[in-house]
Structure formats: C-alpha cells, structure tokens
C-alpha cells in the first residue's frame, strides 16, 4: 500500500510538526467521523505523546481502516501541506538506470540512423526532429519559386 511506503518519510520529515498533524486529525475527524471518531481524534491530538509517535500511531490506524482512509489522509495532506505531499516517495517519479539506458539507446539509434542511413533516411529524421525548421525551409522554397 502507498501509505506504508510513505510512512517512514512522513515520520522522519521535520515539516510534519504538531500543528500539521493536528490539522490532519481534525480534518479526518470532522469530515469523515467514520474514519476517525472523536475518541480516536482526541488520542491522536494528545500532547502527552511526542508528535512523531502520534503520527506513527495515526498512520497505523489509517492503514488498518483501509484504502479510503488512506486516500482521505493524502487529500488532507495535499490541502494543508502541498510541498510535503509532492515530495512523498510515491509521488516523486523514480527513474532508475533502465530509464537512462533506454533514453541513451534511443538517441544512439537515431544518431546511427542519421549517420549511416543515407540521404532519404536523413531527411526523415530531420523532419521528425526539427519540424519547425523544415516548415520554414518549405515556405522559403515556395516563396522563391513564386518570384
């Protein structure tokens, strides 16, 4: 589940302070009391426990409640702390070595096609890679033929 992958990041994120955790708990309690009851909200807002412990317990509780509860937590996080939401590990697109290898292979293939492909192949590659330039060249050729 997505929340399990993000839990470590959220618990170690310094921007997840007491006020933000309280806002998230209040939103879940007020808008979705079936996800977080008054008693549970009071427990997660208790200042007797450190914020990180309360956040860890909240994430475990939401995970136990199911997918809808997790979705509403993310929605609240997006509303109250958009910068944290967009820096979650599941939101950041991870491009591993295969991505770079495939990009390099594509560029290498186009370069080989351009270099060894001959004039007709070169024109098709140029048309694909530089459509604006070819449009201007064809426009110039038409203008020169008219005059």
Secondary structure, DSSP 4 states (H G I P E B T S, - for coil): -HHHHHHHHHHH-TT--HHHHHHHHHHHHHH-TTTS-HHHHHHHH-TTS-HHHHHHHHHHHHHHH-HHHHHHHHHHHHHH-HHHHHTSTTTSPP--HHHHHHHHHHHHHHHHHHHHSHHHHHHHHHHHH-HHHHHHHHHHHHHHHH-
